[in-house]
Amino acid sequence: MLIPLIVLRGGRVVDPSQGLDETADVVIEAGRIRSVGRDAGAAYQASDGVRIVDVSGRWVCPGFIDLHVHLREPGQEYKEDIGSGLDAAAAGGFTTVCPMPNTKPTNDTRAITEMMMARAEEHGGARLLPFGAVTKGQKGTELTEMADLREAGAIGVSDDGRCVMNAAVMRHALEYARTFDLLVSQHCEDHHLTEGAQMHEGALSTRLGLRGWPRAAEDIIVARDLILAEVTGARYHVAHISSLGAVRLIREAKSRGLRVSAEVTPHHLLFTDDALLGYDPYCKVNPPLREEEDRQALRDALADGTIDCIATDHAPHSELEKDCEFEAASVGINGLETAIGSTFQLVREGVLTPLRFVETLSTAPARLIPDFEGGSLRKGRRADITVLDPEARWILDEEALRSKSHNTPLLGRELMGRPVMTIVGGDVVHEQGT
Ligand SMILES: [Zn+2]
């Protein structure tokens, strides 16, 4: 039930959209931010229509947004569905998630986009803003009806899971998407260079006897696409950037003012291919975990804004597809409920300032979504808010996961920093401990 008025009292308000990092109250009324200020909530008392929440010691942030998730519906509901995915999102502190279109069938039509939006609406909780496909059936040849997708609610297009390999198709996709202001998110992988690949190509893949996925397969596509993005003036986005070379290319393109952006996953910020030493299928991802120099480059680039945002690439898989021998295992990590608890260490380590951390999870992805109101706690805005406890230390318990799947290498590990309250449009959709 929507409480007419909520006062979040005495928290540390971290709002990059206003450069705000100070102790303040946040007052929410009728689903919107009524006021933010040192004693903005002092006059209120708890009653039927007023809820006072003491958030001292906690961070109050504009709602977190995940530009890259896989919710598996329609078609693979045994891994996840829209309801369980949105519950996992809310528990992970996300107020908005953007599912990729590699469902079964592919989200390449208005009907499927509308069905997904309706399912989300019916379930409630976190917002769902889907990506439609770039090409019909993600086959890489014929463009989708992007006008229809946009009208139905898609915020971008992507063939994620596959790369748009044909340069002519990609060029037309960028031109077409530009007309509708859709973000074009590319899974950058030259598939000819990665056939049969199991992990990053390097000294370790040789040692482990596994076929490698070279950095060049990513860099070549990023380089080509940046040329096409410049020619077309479209909004081009690199999904799950993982290589040092791709970072360099994005940095150079941004320095020339191109409208390009990039996201990085928590696992590429945290792990290297060393994690595969024990052939752990839970660390098998695409693009693969790379080397220390890549990880360092990704961290630096996230700090300096070359990489815009963190996105989980939440990829739930059943035990059947993950608890098996390495070469047979599916790629992907279940990420929605661990993203904050795993990346908050970047703040503790001084890699990201508090403002930059919140920006990478909220204000920056909000800017990439066309006509989107989120990413800010300004007065009058829709009250999408994430409250997190920066001091929390917690062990990731498999049983507590809201996601239907449990494929994460972080099970049983201690995490630091935890989302404790998720508010969507003034509605508390998740509260830690309830
Ligand atoms: Zn991908």
Residues whose N, C-alpha, C, O or C-beta is under 5 A from the ligand:
A	BS01	ZN	D160 G161 H187 N286
